[in-house]
Amino acid sequence: MSDRIVRKRIVVSGRVQGVGFRYTASHAAQMLGLTGWVRNDLEGTVTMELQGEEELISRMAPILEQGSWIRITQWKEKVIPVDEEERGFHVRR
């Protein structure tokens, strides 16, 4: 795997549940060639793990903010270890 590949756990706050956020994130991640997952949290936030080139991960927030109903008020990122076995991106329930 390339040294340029990173993995980030991202917790997103705002109007992010019940507005198609997870499916928009899934579509955007697939379009950008990122792997990982996204899920709703009990606290009303959404957690994602995104893996790929740093520059591609940085494109996610602007894409998500284009959603008609999505409003991001906070975006917290943490770099975590790369999952060398992961293939694809999926929505967790």
C-alpha positions as CSV (number, residue, x, y, z in Angstrom):
1,M,0.0,0.0,0.0
2,S,1.2,3.5,-0.8
3,D,2.8,5.6,1.9
4,R,0.4,8.3,0.9
5,I,-2.6,6.3,2.1
6,V,-4.0,7.4,5.4
7,R,-7.1,6.4,7.5
8,K,-9.1,8.9,9.5
9,R,-11.9,8.5,11.9
10,I,-14.2,11.5,11.5
11,V,-17.1,12.5,13.8
12,V,-19.5,14.9,12.2
13,S,-22.1,17.0,14.1
14,G,-24.9,19.2,12.8
15,R,-28.0,18.3,10.8
16,V,-26.5,14.9,9.8
17,Q,-29.1,12.3,10.6
18,G,-32.3,11.8,8.7
19,V,-31.1,13.9,5.7
20,G,-29.4,11.2,3.5
21,F,-25.9,11.9,5.0
22,R,-24.8,8.3,5.1
23,Y,-25.8,7.5,1.5
24,T,-24.3,10.8,0.3
25,A,-21.1,9.9,2.1
26,S,-21.1,6.4,0.6
27,H,-21.6,7.7,-2.9
28,A,-18.9,10.4,-2.5
29,A,-16.4,7.9,-1.0
30,Q,-17.0,5.5,-3.9
31,M,-16.7,8.4,-6.4
32,L,-13.3,9.4,-4.8
33,G,-12.0,5.9,-4.6
34,L,-12.0,5.9,-0.8
35,T,-12.6,2.9,1.4
36,G,-14.2,2.7,4.9
37,W,-17.6,3.0,6.4
38,V,-20.2,5.5,7.9
39,R,-22.8,5.1,10.6
40,N,-25.2,7.1,12.7
41,D,-24.4,7.4,16.4
42,L,-26.9,7.5,19.3
43,E,-25.7,11.0,20.2
44,G,-27.1,12.4,16.9
45,T,-23.6,12.6,15.3
46,V,-22.3,10.5,12.4
47,T,-19.0,8.6,12.5
48,M,-17.0,7.7,9.4
49,E,-13.7,6.0,8.8
50,L,-12.2,7.1,5.5
51,Q,-9.1,5.5,3.9
52,G,-7.2,6.8,0.9
53,E,-5.0,9.6,-0.2
54,E,-5.1,12.7,2.2
55,E,-6.1,15.0,-0.7
56,L,-9.1,12.8,-1.6
57,I,-10.3,12.6,2.0
58,S,-10.1,16.4,2.2
59,R,-12.7,16.6,-0.7
60,M,-15.4,14.8,1.4
61,A,-16.7,17.7,3.5
62,P,-17.3,20.1,0.5
63,I,-19.1,17.3,-1.3
64,L,-21.3,16.5,1.7
65,E,-22.1,20.1,2.3
66,Q,-23.6,20.3,-1.2
67,G,-26.5,18.1,0.1
68,S,-29.7,20.2,0.3
69,W,-30.5,19.2,3.9
70,I,-27.1,18.4,5.3
71,R,-25.6,21.1,7.6
72,I,-22.2,20.3,9.1
73,T,-21.4,22.3,12.3
74,Q,-18.4,20.3,13.5
75,W,-15.9,18.0,11.8
76,K,-13.4,16.2,14.1
77,E,-10.7,14.1,12.5
78,K,-8.3,11.6,14.0
79,V,-5.6,9.7,12.1
80,I,-5.8,6.0,12.8
81,P,-3.9,2.9,11.5
82,V,-4.5,1.9,7.9
83,D,-6.6,-1.3,7.3
84,E,-4.6,-3.1,4.6
85,E,-7.3,-5.7,4.1
86,E,-10.2,-3.3,3.6
87,R,-12.0,-3.2,0.2
88,G,-14.8,-0.9,-0.6
89,F,-17.0,1.5,1.4
90,H,-20.2,0.6,3.2
91,V,-23.0,2.0,5.4
92,R,-23.2,0.5,8.8
93,R,-26.5,0.2,10.6
